[in-house]
Amino acid sequence: MKTLPASSKTVIIGGGIMGCSTAYHLAKMGVESVLLERKKLTSGTTFHAAGLVGQLRSNANITRLLGYSVDLYKSWKPKPAFPPAGK
Ligand SMILES: Cc1cc2nc3c(=O)[nH]c(=O)nc-3n(C[C@H](O)[C@H](O)[C@H](O)COP(=O)(O)OP(=O)(O)OC[C@H]3O[C@@H](n4cnc5c(N)ncnc54)[C@H](O)[C@@H]3O)c2cc1C
């Protein structure tokens, strides 16, 4: 986008996994948002992540969130070049 909208109900600062995920889920809910990234999308810490999605944490809500993430990633196409470990 070359020009920014004059206003938006929701403005997300930062296009890492947190900002992109927030924008994605808001869009799924039908909520308009503008995502502002100072450099390139996912160029921050997200670029360095190893891609591991832990599935057990000491907090039940975070554990549920991670399970949701695994299901979400599985539902996306195209499928990853490598099968999940153990398959
Ligand atoms: C080496 C390494 C390996 C990792 N491996 C894993 C892993 O396997 N699994 C895992 O779950 N986690 C892993 N992590 C942790 C994971 O990468 C981070 O928790 C996650 O990427 C953080 O995402 P974020 O969106 O909060 O931050 P970031 O990815 O850092 O995104 C923040 C974004 O905000 C932008 N920004 C900052 N200030 C502004 C501003 N003023 N205006 C506009 N934009 C701004 C930045 O440019 C950046 O793009 C790893 C981390 C490292 C360093």
The ligand as a MOL file (V3000), in Angstrom:
LIG
                    3D

  0  0  0     0  0            999 V3000
M  V30 BEGIN CTAB
M  V30 COUNTS 53 58 0 0 0
M  V30 BEGIN ATOM
M  V30 1 C 17.3270 -17.4070 17.5110 0
M  V30 2 C 15.8650 -17.4460 17.9100 0
M  V30 3 C 15.1480 -18.6150 17.7200 0
M  V30 4 C 13.8010 -18.6890 18.1060 0
M  V30 5 N 13.1100 -19.8470 17.8820 0
M  V30 6 C 11.8040 -19.9310 18.2400 0
M  V30 7 C 11.0550 -21.1150 17.9840 0
M  V30 8 O 11.5510 -22.0820 17.4370 0
M  V30 9 N 9.7630 -21.1280 18.3770 0
M  V30 10 C 9.1610 -20.0600 18.9730 0
M  V30 11 O 7.9720 -20.1580 19.2930 0
M  V30 12 N 9.8310 -18.9150 19.2140 0
M  V30 13 C 11.1330 -18.8330 18.8610 0
M  V30 14 N 11.8300 -17.6730 19.1150 0
M  V30 15 C 11.1220 -16.5600 19.7390 0
M  V30 16 C 10.2630 -15.8630 18.6870 0
M  V30 17 O 11.0530 -15.5940 17.5410 0
M  V30 18 C 9.7170 -14.5480 19.2620 0
M  V30 19 O 9.0600 -14.7820 20.4800 0
M  V30 20 C 8.7170 -13.9210 18.3060 0
M  V30 21 O 9.2360 -13.8610 16.9850 0
M  V30 22 C 8.3770 -12.5080 18.7760 0
M  V30 23 O 7.4700 -11.9820 17.8410 0
M  V30 24 P 6.9910 -10.4990 17.9640 0
M  V30 25 O 5.9910 -10.2710 16.8680 0
M  V30 26 O 6.5860 -10.2190 19.3570 0
M  V30 27 O 8.3170 -9.5990 17.7410 0
M  V30 28 P 9.1510 -9.3090 16.3800 0
M  V30 29 O 9.2040 -10.4720 15.4600 0
M  V30 30 O 10.4610 -8.7420 16.8250 0
M  V30 31 O 8.3050 -8.1940 15.6660 0
M  V30 32 C 8.2910 -6.8560 16.0830 0
M  V30 33 C 8.1640 -6.0190 14.8120 0
M  V30 34 O 7.8740 -4.6940 15.1910 0
M  V30 35 C 8.5740 -3.8250 14.3420 0
M  V30 36 N 8.6370 -2.5460 15.0490 0
M  V30 37 C 9.2890 -2.2650 16.2020 0
M  V30 38 N 9.0850 -0.9890 16.5460 0
M  V30 39 C 8.2820 -0.4630 15.5970 0
M  V30 40 C 7.7290 0.8220 15.3990 0
M  V30 41 N 7.9630 1.8320 16.2650 0
M  V30 42 N 6.9390 1.0450 14.3120 0
M  V30 43 C 6.7000 0.0270 13.4360 0
M  V30 44 N 7.1940 -1.2170 13.5550 0
M  V30 45 C 7.9880 -1.4520 14.6430 0
M  V30 46 C 9.9110 -4.4980 14.1180 0
M  V30 47 O 10.5430 -4.0370 12.9240 0
M  V30 48 C 9.4790 -5.9590 14.0140 0
M  V30 49 O 9.2210 -6.3610 12.6720 0
M  V30 50 C 13.1680 -17.5690 18.7060 0
M  V30 51 C 13.9020 -16.3990 18.8920 0
M  V30 52 C 15.2270 -16.3240 18.4980 0
M  V30 53 C 16.0020 -15.0230 18.6840 0
M  V30 END ATOM
M  V30 BEGIN BOND
M  V30 1 1 1 2
M  V30 2 1 2 3
M  V30 3 2 2 52
M  V30 4 2 3 4
M  V30 5 1 4 5
M  V30 6 1 4 50
M  V30 7 2 5 6
M  V30 8 1 6 7
M  V30 9 1 6 13
M  V30 10 2 7 8
M  V30 11 1 7 9
M  V30 12 1 9 10
M  V30 13 2 10 11
M  V30 14 1 10 12
M  V30 15 2 12 13
M  V30 16 1 13 14
M  V30 17 1 14 15
M  V30 18 1 14 50
M  V30 19 1 15 16
M  V30 20 1 16 17
M  V30 21 1 16 18
M  V30 22 1 18 19
M  V30 23 1 18 20
M  V30 24 1 20 21
M  V30 25 1 20 22
M  V30 26 1 22 23
M  V30 27 1 23 24
M  V30 28 2 24 25
M  V30 29 1 24 26
M  V30 30 1 24 27
M  V30 31 1 27 28
M  V30 32 2 28 29
M  V30 33 1 28 30
M  V30 34 1 28 31
M  V30 35 1 31 32
M  V30 36 1 32 33
M  V30 37 1 33 34
M  V30 38 1 33 48
M  V30 39 1 34 35
M  V30 40 1 35 36
M  V30 41 1 35 46
M  V30 42 1 36 37
M  V30 43 1 36 45
M  V30 44 2 37 38
M  V30 45 1 38 39
M  V30 46 1 39 40
M  V30 47 2 39 45
M  V30 48 1 40 41
M  V30 49 2 40 42
M  V30 50 1 42 43
M  V30 51 2 43 44
M  V30 52 1 44 45
M  V30 53 1 46 47
M  V30 54 1 46 48
M  V30 55 1 48 49
M  V30 56 2 50 51
M  V30 57 1 51 52
M  V30 58 1 52 53
M  V30 END BOND
M  V30 END CTAB
M  END
